[in-house]
Amino acid sequence: MRFQHYKGGIYELVCEATLESDLSTMIVYRAANGSIWCRPREVFFEMIEVDGKQVQRFTPMEE
């Protein structure tokens, strides 16, 4: 599944993973340039404020 970051980048969700140190759920995702990233699930899907509006950090894209 692909997502668009609020700053415009397009990312592909690769998988969910478990962080060994505290067993929290991480989202593993790939940027258009092939780099691999991860961030906590709560952060990936959280709402943030941009220019006074609440928006999703990553918005799902239509396939």
N, CA, C and O atoms as a GROMACS GRO file, in nm:
protein
  252
    1MET      N    1   0.086  -0.118   0.000
    1MET     CA    2   0.000   0.000   0.000
    1MET      C    3   0.090   0.123   0.000
    1MET      O    4   0.194   0.126   0.065
    2ARG      N    5   0.046   0.225  -0.074
    2ARG     CA    6   0.125   0.349  -0.082
    2ARG      C    7   0.060   0.460   0.000
    2ARG      O    8  -0.062   0.466   0.014
    3PHE      N    9   0.145   0.546   0.053
    3PHE     CA   10   0.102   0.659   0.135
    3PHE      C   11   0.173   0.784   0.089
    3PHE      O   12   0.287   0.779   0.042
    4GLN      N   13   0.105   0.898   0.104
    4GLN     CA   14   0.169   1.026   0.076
    4GLN      C   15   0.194   1.098   0.207
    4GLN      O   16   0.102   1.116   0.287
    5HIS      N   17   0.318   1.138   0.228
    5HIS     CA   18   0.356   1.215   0.347
    5HIS      C   19   0.299   1.355   0.334
    5HIS      O   20   0.282   1.404   0.223
    6TYR      N   21   0.269   1.418   0.444
    6TYR     CA   22   0.209   1.551   0.439
    6TYR      C   23   0.297   1.653   0.368
    6TYR      O   24   0.248   1.756   0.323
    7LYS      N   25   0.429   1.626   0.358
    7LYS     CA   26   0.519   1.716   0.286
    7LYS      C   27   0.527   1.681   0.137
    7LYS      O   28   0.594   1.750   0.061
    8GLY      N   29   0.458   1.572   0.095
    8GLY     CA   30   0.448   1.542  -0.046
    8GLY      C   31   0.510   1.412  -0.094
    8GLY      O   32   0.471   1.362  -0.199
    9GLY      N   33   0.605   1.356  -0.020
    9GLY     CA   34   0.671   1.234  -0.062
    9GLY      C   35   0.576   1.114  -0.068
    9GLY      O   36   0.478   1.108   0.007
   10ILE      N   37   0.607   1.020  -0.158
   10ILE     CA   38   0.529   0.898  -0.172
   10ILE      C   39   0.610   0.782  -0.114
   10ILE      O   40   0.728   0.767  -0.143
   11TYR      N   41   0.544   0.700  -0.031
   11TYR     CA   42   0.612   0.589   0.037
   11TYR      C   43   0.528   0.462   0.026
   11TYR      O   44   0.406   0.467   0.023
   12GLU      N   45   0.596   0.350   0.019
   12GLU     CA   46   0.530   0.220   0.016
   12GLU      C   47   0.546   0.154   0.152
   12GLU      O   48   0.658   0.138   0.202
   13LEU      N   49   0.435   0.114   0.212
   13LEU     CA   50   0.441   0.042   0.338
   13LEU      C   51   0.493  -0.099   0.308
   13LEU      O   52   0.434  -0.172   0.228
   14VAL      N   53   0.603  -0.136   0.371
   14VAL     CA   54   0.666  -0.266   0.347
   14VAL      C   55   0.607  -0.371   0.442
   14VAL      O   56   0.565  -0.478   0.398
   15CYS      N   57   0.604  -0.339   0.572
   15CYS     CA   58   0.551  -0.434   0.670
   15CYS      C   59   0.541  -0.367   0.806
   15CYS      O   60   0.590  -0.256   0.826
   16GLU      N   61   0.478  -0.435   0.899
   16GLU     CA   62   0.483  -0.398   1.040
   16GLU      C   63   0.588  -0.488   1.104
   16GLU      O   64   0.598  -0.605   1.069
   17ALA      N   65   0.664  -0.434   1.197
   17ALA     CA   66   0.768  -0.510   1.266
   17ALA      C   67   0.757  -0.483   1.416
   17ALA      O   68   0.694  -0.386   1.458
   18THR      N   69   0.818  -0.570   1.495
   18THR     CA   70   0.818  -0.553   1.640
   18THR      C   71   0.957  -0.511   1.684
   18THR      O   72   1.056  -0.578   1.652
   19LEU      N   73   0.965  -0.402   1.758
   19LEU     CA   74   1.092  -0.354   1.812
   19LEU      C   75   1.129  -0.442   1.931
   19LEU      O   76   1.053  -0.453   2.027
   20GLU      N   77   1.243  -0.503   1.924
   20GLU     CA   78   1.286  -0.602   2.024
   20GLU      C   79   1.294  -0.544   2.165
   20GLU      O   80   1.258  -0.612   2.262
   21SER      N   81   1.341  -0.421   2.178
   21SER     CA   82   1.367  -0.366   2.311
   21SER      C   83   1.243  -0.347   2.397
   21SER      O   84   1.248  -0.363   2.519
   22ASP      N   85   1.130  -0.311   2.334
   22ASP     CA   86   1.010  -0.287   2.414
   22ASP      C   87   0.882  -0.349   2.353
   22ASP      O   88   0.772  -0.326   2.403
   23LEU      N   89   0.898  -0.426   2.248
   23LEU     CA   90   0.790  -0.496   2.179
   23LEU      C   91   0.686  -0.402   2.116
   23LEU      O   92   0.573  -0.444   2.090
   24SER      N   93   0.724  -0.276   2.092
   24SER     CA   94   0.632  -0.184   2.026
   24SER      C   95   0.627  -0.216   1.876
   24SER      O   96   0.720  -0.273   1.819
   25THR      N   97   0.515  -0.177   1.814
   25THR     CA   98   0.496  -0.202   1.672
   25THR      C   99   0.555  -0.087   1.591
   25THR      O  100   0.528   0.030   1.616
   26MET      N  101   0.637  -0.124   1.492
   26MET     CA  102   0.700  -0.027   1.403
   26MET      C  103   0.645  -0.046   1.262
   26MET      O  104   0.609  -0.157   1.223
   27ILE      N  105   0.639   0.063   1.187
   27ILE     CA  106   0.602   0.057   1.046
   27ILE      C  107   0.732   0.070   0.966
   27ILE      O  108   0.810   0.163   0.986
   28VAL      N  109   0.753  -0.024   0.876
   28VAL     CA  110   0.869  -0.021   0.787
   28VAL      C  111   0.818   0.023   0.650
   28VAL      O  112   0.723  -0.035   0.597
   29TYR      N  113   0.881   0.127   0.594
   29TYR     CA  114   0.833   0.181   0.467
   29TYR      C  115   0.949   0.223   0.378
   29TYR      O  116   1.059   0.252   0.426
   30ARG      N  117   0.923   0.226   0.246
   30ARG     CA  118   1.026   0.252   0.146
   30ARG      C  119   0.996   0.381   0.072
   30ARG      O  120   0.883   0.402   0.026
   31ALA      N  121   1.096   0.466   0.060
   31ALA     CA  122   1.083   0.590  -0.016
   31ALA      C  123   1.101   0.562  -0.165
   31ALA      O  124   1.148   0.454  -0.203
   32ALA      N  125   1.065   0.658  -0.249
   32ALA     CA  126   1.077   0.644  -0.394
   32ALA      C  127   1.222   0.619  -0.437
   32ALA      O  128   1.246   0.554  -0.539
   33ASN      N  129   1.319   0.670  -0.360
   33ASN     CA  130   1.461   0.650  -0.396
   33ASN      C  131   1.515   0.516  -0.347
   33ASN      O  132   1.633   0.487  -0.364
   34GLY      N  133   1.429   0.433  -0.286
   34GLY     CA  134   1.469   0.301  -0.240
   34GLY      C  135   1.515   0.293  -0.096
   34GLY      O  136   1.535   0.183  -0.043
   35SER      N  137   1.532   0.406  -0.031
   35SER     CA  138   1.576   0.403   0.110
   35SER      C  139   1.464   0.346   0.197
   35SER      O  140   1.346   0.367   0.171
   36ILE      N  141   1.503   0.273   0.301
   36ILE     CA  142   1.409   0.208   0.392
   36ILE      C  143   1.407   0.286   0.523
   36ILE      O  144   1.512   0.324   0.576
   37TRP      N  145   1.287   0.307   0.574
   37TRP     CA  146   1.268   0.383   0.698
   37TRP      C  147   1.176   0.306   0.791
   37TRP      O  148   1.105   0.214   0.748
   38CYS      N  149   1.177   0.342   0.919
   38CYS     CA  150   1.078   0.289   1.012
   38CYS      C  151   1.047   0.394   1.116
   38CYS      O  152   1.128   0.481   1.146
   39ARG      N  153   0.928   0.384   1.168
   39ARG     CA  154   0.886   0.473   1.278
   39ARG      C  155   0.775   0.402   1.354
   39ARG      O  156   0.709   0.313   1.299
   40PRO      N  157   0.754   0.440   1.479
   40PRO     CA  158   0.649   0.376   1.558
   40PRO      C  159   0.513   0.388   1.487
   40PRO      O  160   0.483   0.489   1.425
   41ARG      N  161   0.433   0.282   1.499
   41ARG     CA  162   0.302   0.279   1.434
   41ARG      C  163   0.217   0.400   1.473
   41ARG      O  164   0.152   0.460   1.388
   42GLU      N  165   0.218   0.436   1.603
   42GLU     CA  166   0.138   0.549   1.650
   42GLU      C  167   0.179   0.679   1.580
   42GLU      O  168   0.094   0.762   1.549
   43VAL      N  169   0.308   0.695   1.556
   43VAL     CA  170   0.358   0.817   1.492
   43VAL      C  171   0.324   0.816   1.343
   43VAL      O  172   0.284   0.918   1.288
   44PHE      N  173   0.340   0.701   1.277
   44PHE     CA  174   0.312   0.691   1.134
   44PHE      C  175   0.167   0.732   1.106
   44PHE      O  176   0.141   0.804   1.010
   45PHE      N  177   0.073   0.686   1.188
   45PHE     CA  178  -0.069   0.708   1.164
   45PHE      C  179  -0.127   0.827   1.241
   45PHE      O  180  -0.248   0.848   1.236
   46GLU      N  181  -0.046   0.904   1.311
   46GLU     CA  182  -0.101   1.012   1.392
   46GLU      C  183  -0.144   1.134   1.309
   46GLU      O  184  -0.100   1.155   1.197
   47MET      N  185  -0.232   1.210   1.370
   47MET     CA  186  -0.273   1.339   1.315
   47MET      C  187  -0.176   1.444   1.367
   47MET      O  188  -0.136   1.442   1.483
   48ILE      N  189  -0.138   1.537   1.278
   48ILE     CA  190  -0.047   1.644   1.317
   48ILE      C  191  -0.108   1.777   1.272
   48ILE      O  192  -0.199   1.779   1.189
   49GLU      N  193  -0.058   1.886   1.327
   49GLU     CA  194  -0.108   2.017   1.290
   49GLU      C  195  -0.014   2.080   1.187
   49GLU      O  196   0.106   2.091   1.210
   50VAL      N  197  -0.071   2.121   1.074
   50VAL     CA  198   0.004   2.188   0.968
   50VAL      C  199  -0.075   2.312   0.928
   50VAL      O  200  -0.190   2.302   0.886
   51ASP      N  201  -0.014   2.428   0.942
   51ASP     CA  202  -0.080   2.555   0.908
   51ASP      C  203  -0.216   2.569   0.976
   51ASP      O  204  -0.312   2.617   0.916
   52GLY      N  205  -0.222   2.526   1.102
   52GLY     CA  206  -0.344   2.540   1.180
   52GLY      C  207  -0.451   2.435   1.155
   52GLY      O  208  -0.559   2.441   1.214
   53LYS      N  209  -0.421   2.336   1.067
   53LYS     CA  210  -0.518   2.231   1.038
   53LYS      C  211  -0.464   2.096   1.082
   53LYS      O  212  -0.344   2.073   1.080
   54GLN      N  213  -0.554   2.007   1.124
   54GLN     CA  214  -0.517   1.871   1.159
   54GLN      C  215  -0.515   1.786   1.031
   54GLN      O  216  -0.615   1.778   0.960
   55VAL      N  217  -0.401   1.723   1.004
   55VAL     CA  218  -0.387   1.637   0.886
   55VAL      C  219  -0.318   1.508   0.928
   55VAL      O  220  -0.252   1.503   1.032
   56GLN      N  221  -0.335   1.404   0.847
   56GLN     CA  222  -0.263   1.280   0.874
   56GLN      C  223  -0.118   1.297   0.831
   56GLN      O  224  -0.089   1.357   0.728
   57ARG      N  225  -0.025   1.243   0.910
   57ARG     CA  226   0.116   1.248   0.874
   57ARG      C  227   0.136   1.175   0.740
   57ARG      O  228   0.205   1.226   0.651
   58PHE      N  229   0.076   1.056   0.726
   58PHE     CA  230   0.078   0.980   0.602
   58PHE      C  231  -0.065   0.948   0.562
   58PHE      O  232  -0.140   0.892   0.642
   59THR      N  233  -0.104   0.984   0.441
   59THR     CA  234  -0.240   0.961   0.392
   59THR      C  235  -0.238   0.845   0.293
   59THR      O  236  -0.158   0.845   0.200
   60PRO      N  237  -0.325   0.746   0.311
   60PRO     CA  238  -0.330   0.635   0.214
   60PRO      C  239  -0.367   0.687   0.075
   60PRO      O  240  -0.448   0.779   0.060
   61MET      N  241  -0.307   0.626  -0.026
   61MET     CA  242  -0.335   0.664  -0.164
   61MET      C  243  -0.422   0.558  -0.230
   61MET      O  244  -0.412   0.440  -0.198
   62GLU      N  245  -0.506   0.600  -0.322
   62GLU     CA  246  -0.588   0.507  -0.400
   62GLU      C  247  -0.496   0.422  -0.485
   62GLU      O  248  -0.400   0.474  -0.543
   63GLU      N  249  -0.523   0.294  -0.493
   63GLU     CA  250  -0.440   0.204  -0.575
   63GLU      C  251  -0.492   0.199  -0.716
   63GLU      O  252  -0.436   0.129  -0.800
   0.00000   0.00000   0.00000
